Amino acid sequence: MSARTLTKGAVRRGLVLDVETRIDRRTLQVSGRRGTPRGMPTGLQVIVAAAMLTFELHPDGACGGFVLRSADCAGSGERTLIRLLDRELARLHDTDGVLVTFNGGHDLSMVRLATLRHREFATGGAARWIADGSRHEDLMLRLSGEPGGRWASLADLSAALGLHAPGEVMLGAPVTTLEVAKCELDVVATMALYMHLLSERRGNDEALRTGIPGLAAMVAGRLDRSPHLGSALAGRLFQEYAGE
């Protein structure tokens, strides 16, 4: 079924979210802990960058309309970034949208904690998804862990499925931080991984055949400002489904 045969009301909005965090040294000092604690407890972290990849999800599993946005706290400050993230999460939840993440339980907890830290109580977007995650596709959980509590990392899955090419990340203006670059690469990889699962559920690769070319076109249109995304286009998956 092509996208043209679908009614507009049948199309759902999707959002792929990724945030990057670091230990907040001031909070660490106040906590009384010595050294950097193992596991980076959520309460000691702050958000430093985020990326959101929005898309349209059709009933037949076709995805399109990809739009990528990203920001870091160095430019806007954590409060401004958190307002944007929580507002988008609230809108997505209230419009029957689909949230796609990789280890999104951590990301949602970080956004929620940041809203509490900045006393931003108006929207409660992250809190809504935590309370009702029925439309949250956390791909780390969907793919299940190995016995003994070991989970596949997004980087390992990306390498296994050919979601990016090997090599160093190239940075370019206005993206000046590794954190922003990692967020953008991660949401593109997570979207591609999600299309694998959509194809698996339908028993064919149509979600990849219809979705990867559009995702590749969006990525190609951003290479002048996000050259690091070129590693995705050079990966085996994009070459197979979107290569000329």
C-alpha positions in Angstrom: 0.0 0.0 0.0 1.4 3.4 -0.9 1.4 6.4 1.3 -1.0 8.1 -1.2 -3.7 5.6 -0.5 -3.8 6.3 3.2 -6.2 8.8 4.8 -4.5 11.6 6.7 -6.1 10.5 9.9 -4.4 7.1 9.6 -0.9 8.6 9.8 0.6 8.7 13.3 3.4 11.0 14.4 6.6 9.4 15.6 9.6 10.8 17.5 13.0 9.3 18.1 14.7 10.8 21.1 18.3 10.7 22.4 20.0 12.8 25.1 23.6 12.9 26.1 24.5 13.5 29.8 27.5 14.0 32.0 28.2 14.0 35.7 27.5 17.4 37.2 30.6 18.2 39.3 28.8 20.6 41.6 26.1 18.1 42.4 28.7 15.4 42.9 30.5 17.6 45.4 27.3 18.5 47.3 26.4 14.8 47.4 29.5 14.0 49.5 30.6 11.2 47.1 34.3 10.9 46.5 35.4 10.3 42.9 33.2 9.6 40.0 30.6 6.9 41.0 30.2 3.8 38.9 27.1 3.7 36.7 26.6 7.4 36.7 23.6 7.7 39.0 20.8 9.6 37.4 20.6 12.1 40.2 24.2 13.3 39.6 23.8 13.8 35.8 22.8 16.8 33.7 21.7 16.9 30.1 24.3 18.4 27.7 22.8 17.7 24.3 19.7 16.2 22.7 18.4 15.2 19.2 14.8 14.6 18.1 14.0 12.9 14.8 10.3 13.2 13.9 8.6 11.1 11.3 5.2 9.9 10.0 4.2 6.3 10.6 1.6 4.7 8.3 -0.6 1.7 9.2 1.3 -0.4 6.7 4.6 0.3 8.5 5.9 2.8 6.0 7.8 5.7 7.5 8.5 9.1 6.0 8.5 12.9 6.5 11.8 12.8 8.5 12.9 16.0 10.3 16.0 16.1 12.5 16.5 18.7 15.2 19.3 18.9 17.8 20.7 21.3 20.4 23.3 21.5 23.1 23.2 23.3 26.4 26.3 25.3 25.7 24.2 27.4 23.3 20.8 27.5 24.8 21.2 26.4 28.4 19.7 23.3 30.0 16.4 25.0 31.0 15.7 26.1 27.4 16.5 22.7 26.0 14.4 20.9 28.7 11.4 23.1 27.9 11.6 22.1 24.3 12.0 18.4 25.0 9.2 18.2 27.6 6.9 20.2 25.3 7.5 17.9 22.4 7.0 14.8 24.6 3.7 16.2 25.9 2.5 17.0 22.4 3.4 13.5 21.2 1.7 11.8 24.1 -1.5 13.8 23.7 -1.8 13.2 20.0 -1.5 9.4 20.1 2.1 9.5 18.8 4.8 6.8 19.0 8.0 7.4 21.0 11.1 5.5 19.8 14.3 5.3 21.9 17.2 3.1 22.7 17.4 2.8 26.5 14.7 5.5 26.7 14.0 4.8 30.3 17.2 6.7 31.2 16.5 9.5 28.8 12.9 10.1 30.1 14.2 10.0 33.7 16.8 12.6 32.9 14.3 14.9 31.2 11.9 14.5 34.1 14.6 15.2 36.7 15.7 18.3 34.8 12.2 19.6 34.7 12.1 19.2 38.5 15.5 20.8 38.9 14.4 23.8 37.0 10.9 23.9 38.5 9.3 23.5 35.1 6.0 21.9 36.0 3.7 23.2 33.2 3.9 20.4 30.6 4.9 17.2 32.3 5.7 15.4 29.0 8.4 13.1 30.3 6.3 12.2 33.4 3.4 11.2 31.1 5.5 8.8 29.1 7.0 7.3 32.3 3.5 6.8 33.8 2.0 5.4 30.5 4.6 3.9 28.2 2.3 1.7 26.1 3.3 3.6 22.9 7.0 3.8 23.9 9.1 1.6 21.7 12.3 1.2 23.7 14.3 -0.8 21.2 16.9 -2.0 23.8 14.0 -3.7 25.7 12.3 -4.9 22.5 15.5 -6.7 21.4 15.8 -8.3 24.8 18.9 -8.9 26.8 21.2 -11.9 27.0 21.0 -14.2 30.0 22.7 -12.6 33.0 21.5 -9.1 32.4 23.8 -8.2 29.4 22.2 -5.9 26.9 23.3 -5.2 23.3 24.6 -1.6 22.8 23.3 0.6 20.0 26.9 0.9 18.7 27.2 -2.9 18.5 23.9 -3.3 16.8 24.7 -0.6 14.4 28.0 -2.4 13.5 26.2 -5.7 13.1 23.4 -4.4 10.9 25.6 -2.0 8.8 23.9 1.1 10.0 27.1 3.2 9.7 30.6 3.0 8.2 33.7 2.6 10.4 35.9 5.6 10.9 36.2 8.7 13.0 33.4 11.2 13.5 33.8 14.4 11.4 32.6 17.5 13.1 31.6 20.7 11.3 30.0 24.1 12.0 27.5 24.7 13.5 27.8 21.3 15.2 30.9 21.8 17.4 30.5 19.2 20.1 30.8 15.4 20.1 27.7 15.2 22.2 25.5 16.7 19.5 27.1 14.6 16.8 26.6 11.4 18.9 22.9 12.3 19.5 22.3 12.9 15.8 24.0 9.7 14.8 22.2 7.7 17.5 18.7 8.9 16.5 19.4 8.1 12.8 20.7 4.6 13.8 17.7 4.1 16.2 15.3 5.0 13.4 16.9 2.6 11.0 16.8 -0.1 13.7 13.1 0.6 14.3 12.4 0.1 10.6 14.1 -3.4 10.9 11.6 -4.3 13.6 8.7 -2.9 11.6 9.8 -5.1 8.7 10.2 -8.1 11.0 6.7 -7.7 12.4 5.2 -7.6 8.8 7.3 -10.4 7.5 9.0 -8.5 4.7 11.4 -5.6 4.2 8.9 -3.0 2.9 9.5 -0.7 5.9 13.1 -0.6 4.9 12.5 -0.3 1.2 10.1 2.6 1.6 11.7 4.3 4.6 15.5 4.2 4.2 15.5 6.2 0.9 13.6 9.0 2.6 15.9 8.9 5.7 18.9 8.9 3.5 17.6 12.0 1.6 17.1 13.8 4.9 20.6 12.9 6.0 22.1 14.0 2.7 20.4 17.3 3.0 22.2 18.0 6.3 25.7 17.0 5.4 26.9 20.6 5.0 26.1 21.2 8.7 26.3 17.7 10.1 29.1 16.0 8.1 29.4 13.2 10.7 26.1 11.8 9.4 28.0 10.8 6.3 29.1 7.6 8.1 25.4 6.5 8.0 25.1 7.1 4.3 28.3 5.1 3.8 27.0 2.1 5.8 25.9 -1.1 4.2 22.3 -0.6 5.0 22.0 2.8 3.3 24.1 1.6 0.4 21.8 -1.4 -0.1 18.4 0.4 0.1 19.3 3.9 -1.0 22.5 3.7 -3.0 22.5 4.7 -6.6 
